[in-house]
């Protein structure tokens, strides 16, 4: 995956870089950092397409076009798939890997394939002489910068992250900060193929038991934390952290998505926007009724 891909359409690449406000440059550690940071800050992790009934696939070219031309984001397959294509088009040596995000129960086979991981090779630095970097813009509130693929603690404010390798070198494990939105993620260093993710994508985007189906959300990472909206409720993790009152007015909610998360939902068909808002509002009303019933 990404080692023998067709070139990204020049117009899409140009628009993608414009959204990131980055000029094309030869591969380097600093250029990679800038691309990953800008992606985290300007392209939100989002699942609103599910409740809007848009039924996205995980083709990385489609994902890149949505990000570049329609002001959208996506979840891991879309974010890292598109970013992997962009990096490859800029001359980086990119590899895709099968990962599995897990909860407190720890890594297990059932979650493998629910996450696409990127590594970038052949970029040595003084602190990373091996030149392999872990790149992941598909975890929402976790990484703001690429991490050197080196075991140990890695600080990315406001979080402390951990990386561990299995003794045989075949797998790596990321431990997220307790303040983050998940416990950890494990991945194999074998090269992934698109088919490795199809079954998990179908379940994550269509099953009534999937958290992505149940709760529409968006996240945007920056240098000091992350903004998160789940349904109608906005919160902040890290610097300035707080939970806000629900945003219950339609126009205000869509304006918030545009202003804070950079989500240009005016590109969505009007009936899809209405379907999304109806779902979000009714889900919030059901939640409020359930809270009242507990009192």
C-alpha positions in Angstrom: 0.0 0.0 0.0 1.4 3.4 -1.2 4.6 1.7 -2.6 3.2 1.3 -6.1 0.3 3.7 -6.3 -0.6 5.9 -9.3 0.2 9.6 -9.0 -2.2 11.9 -7.3 -4.1 14.1 -9.7 -2.1 17.4 -10.0 -5.2 19.6 -9.4 -6.1 17.6 -6.3 -2.5 17.8 -5.0 -2.5 21.5 -5.6 -5.8 22.0 -3.8 -4.7 19.7 -1.0 -1.5 21.6 -0.3 -3.5 24.9 -0.5 -5.9 23.7 2.2 -2.8 22.9 4.4 -1.2 26.2 3.4 2.0 24.4 2.5 4.3 24.8 -0.5 5.6 21.7 -2.1 9.2 20.9 -0.9 11.7 18.0 -1.1 11.3 15.3 1.6 12.8 16.3 4.9 12.1 15.8 8.6 11.0 19.5 9.0 8.8 19.4 5.9 7.2 16.2 7.1 6.5 17.8 10.5 4.9 20.8 8.9 2.7 18.7 6.6 1.5 16.5 9.5 0.9 19.4 11.9 -1.1 21.4 9.3 -3.1 18.3 8.4 -4.0 17.8 12.1 -4.9 21.5 12.5 -6.8 22.0 9.3 -8.4 18.6 8.3 -10.8 17.4 11.0 -11.4 13.8 12.0 -15.1 13.5 11.5 -17.9 10.9 11.2 -20.8 13.2 10.2 -21.0 11.6 6.8 -22.4 8.5 8.4 -25.4 10.2 9.9 -25.9 12.2 6.7 -26.2 9.0 4.8 -23.2 9.7 2.5 -21.9 6.1 2.6 -18.2 6.8 1.8 -15.8 4.1 0.7 -12.2 4.0 1.8 -10.6 4.6 -1.6 -7.7 7.0 -0.8 -8.1 8.9 -4.1 -11.7 9.7 -3.3 -10.7 10.7 0.2 -8.0 13.0 -1.1 -10.5 14.7 -3.5 -13.0 15.2 -0.7 -10.3 16.8 1.6 -8.8 18.9 -1.2 -11.9 20.0 -3.1 -14.9 19.7 -0.7 -13.5 20.8 2.6 -14.2 17.5 4.4 -12.3 15.2 6.6 -13.0 11.6 7.6 -11.9 8.9 9.9 -8.7 6.9 9.9 -9.0 5.2 6.5 -9.8 8.6 4.8 -7.3 10.7 6.8 -4.3 8.5 6.6 -5.2 7.1 3.2 -5.3 10.6 1.7 -2.3 11.8 3.6 -0.3 8.7 2.5 -1.1 9.5 -1.2 -0.1 13.2 -0.7 3.2 12.3 1.0 4.0 9.7 -1.8 3.3 12.3 -4.4 5.8 14.6 -2.7 8.5 11.9 -2.8 8.3 10.4 0.6 8.7 6.7 1.1 5.4 5.7 2.8 4.1 2.4 4.1 0.6 1.5 5.2 0.0 -1.0 8.0 -2.9 -2.8 9.7 -3.7 -1.4 13.1 -6.2 -1.9 15.9 -7.5 0.7 18.3 -8.5 -0.8 21.6 -9.9 0.1 25.0 -8.9 -0.8 28.5 -9.1 -4.5 27.7 -5.9 -4.2 25.7 -4.9 -5.3 22.2 -6.8 -8.3 20.7 -7.4 -9.9 17.3 -10.9 -8.6 16.9 -9.9 -5.0 16.6 -7.2 -5.5 14.0 -8.1 -3.7 10.8 -10.1 -1.0 12.4 -7.2 1.4 11.9 -4.8 2.3 9.0 -1.3 3.3 10.2 1.4 5.1 8.2 5.2 5.0 8.5 7.6 7.1 6.6 11.1 5.8 5.9 14.5 7.0 4.9 14.4 10.3 6.9 17.2 10.0 9.5 17.8 12.8 12.0 20.1 13.3 15.0 17.4 12.0 17.3 16.1 9.3 15.0 19.1 7.8 13.1 17.0 4.9 11.9 14.9 7.4 9.8 11.5 5.7 10.3 8.7 7.9 11.5 5.2 6.9 12.8 2.6 9.2 11.1 -1.0 9.1 12.2 -3.6 11.8 11.5 -6.4 9.2 11.9 -6.7 9.0 15.7 -8.5 12.3 16.3 -7.1 13.7 19.6 -3.8 11.8 19.7 -0.8 12.9 17.5 0.0 16.5 16.4 3.4 15.6 15.0 5.1 12.5 13.5 6.8 10.4 16.2 10.2 8.8 15.7 9.6 5.0 15.6 11.6 4.6 18.8 10.5 2.9 22.1 9.8 5.1 25.0 7.7 8.1 26.2 7.0 10.9 23.8 5.5 14.2 24.9 3.0 16.0 22.6 1.2 18.6 24.7 -1.0 18.1 26.5 -0.4 14.3 26.2 2.3 11.8 27.1 2.3 9.0 24.6 4.2 5.7 24.8 5.6 3.4 22.0 6.6 -0.2 22.6 7.8 -2.9 20.1 7.3 -6.6 20.4 10.5 -8.6 20.9 10.3 -10.0 17.4 9.9 -6.5 15.9 6.7 -7.5 14.1 4.4 -5.2 16.0 4.3 -1.8 17.7 2.0 -0.5 20.4 0.9 3.1 21.1 -0.3 3.9 24.6 -2.5 7.1 24.6 -2.5 9.5 27.5 -5.3 8.9 30.1 -6.8 12.2 29.2 -7.3 11.1 25.5 -10.2 9.5 23.8 -9.0 5.9 23.6 -6.6 3.6 25.5 -4.1 2.4 22.8 -3.5 1.0 19.4 -1.4 -1.8 18.1 -0.1 -2.4 14.6 1.9 -4.8 12.5 4.8 -3.7 10.4 3.7 -5.9 7.5 2.5 -4.0 4.5 -1.2 -3.5 4.3 -3.6 -3.9 1.4 -7.0 -2.1 1.0 -8.8 -5.4 1.4 -7.4 -5.7 5.0 -9.8 -2.9 6.1 -13.0 -3.5 4.1 -14.8 -5.6 6.7 -14.0 -3.4 9.6 -15.0 -0.3 7.6 -18.4 -1.8 6.8 -19.0 -2.6 10.5 -17.7 0.8 11.8 -19.8 2.8 9.3 -23.1 0.7 9.3 -23.5 -1.4 12.4 -26.0 -0.1 14.9 -23.5 -1.2 17.6 -20.7 1.0 16.2 -19.9 4.1 18.2 -19.4 6.0 15.0 -22.9 5.2 13.9 -24.4 6.0 17.3 -22.6 9.4 17.9 -21.8 11.9 15.2 -18.6 13.7 16.0 -15.6 15.7 14.9 -12.2 16.4 16.4 -9.5 18.9 15.6 -6.0 18.6 17.1 -3.7 21.6 17.6 -0.4 22.2 19.4 -2.0 22.4 22.9 -4.9 20.0 22.8 -8.0 19.1 20.8 -11.5 20.5 20.2 -14.2 17.8 20.2 -17.8 17.9 19.3 -20.0 14.9 20.0 -23.6 15.4 18.8 -24.5 18.9 20.0 -21.9 19.2 22.8 -18.6 20.9 22.3 -15.6 20.3 24.6 -11.9 21.0 24.8 -9.1 18.7 25.9 -5.9 20.4 27.0 -5.2 24.1 27.1 -8.4 25.9 27.9 -10.2 22.6 28.5 -13.9 22.8 29.3 -17.3 21.4 28.3 -19.8 23.7 26.7 -23.6 23.9 26.8 -25.3 22.0 23.9 -25.6 23.9 20.7 -29.3 23.4 19.9 -29.8 25.9 17.1 -29.3 24.6 13.6 -27.5 27.6 12.0 -25.3 28.0 15.1 -24.3 24.3 15.0 -23.3 24.4 11.3 -21.5 27.7 11.8 -19.5 26.1 14.6 -18.5 23.2 12.4 -17.3 25.6 9.8 -15.5 28.1 12.0 -13.9 25.8 14.6 -13.5 22.5 12.7 -13.1 23.8 9.1 -15.9 21.6 7.9 -17.5 23.1 4.8 -20.8 21.3 4.9 -22.3 23.6 2.3 -20.8 21.1 -0.2 -23.2 18.5 1.2 -26.5 18.1 -0.6 -29.3 20.0 1.2 -31.2 16.8 2.0 -28.1 15.3 3.5 -27.6 18.3 5.7 -31.2 18.1 6.9 -30.9 14.3 7.5 -27.7 15.0 9.6 -29.3 17.8 11.7 -32.5 15.8 12.3 -30.4 12.8 13.5 -28.2 14.9 15.8 -31.1 16.9 17.3 -33.3 13.8 17.9 -30.3 11.8 19.4 -29.6 14.7 21.8 -33.3 14.9 22.8 -33.3 11.1 23.5 -30.2 11.5 25.6 -31.8 14.3 27.6 -34.9 12.2 28.2 -32.8 9.3 29.4 -31.0 11.7 31.9 -34.3 13.0 33.2 -35.5 9.5 33.7 -32.5 8.7 36.0 -33.1 11.6 38.2 
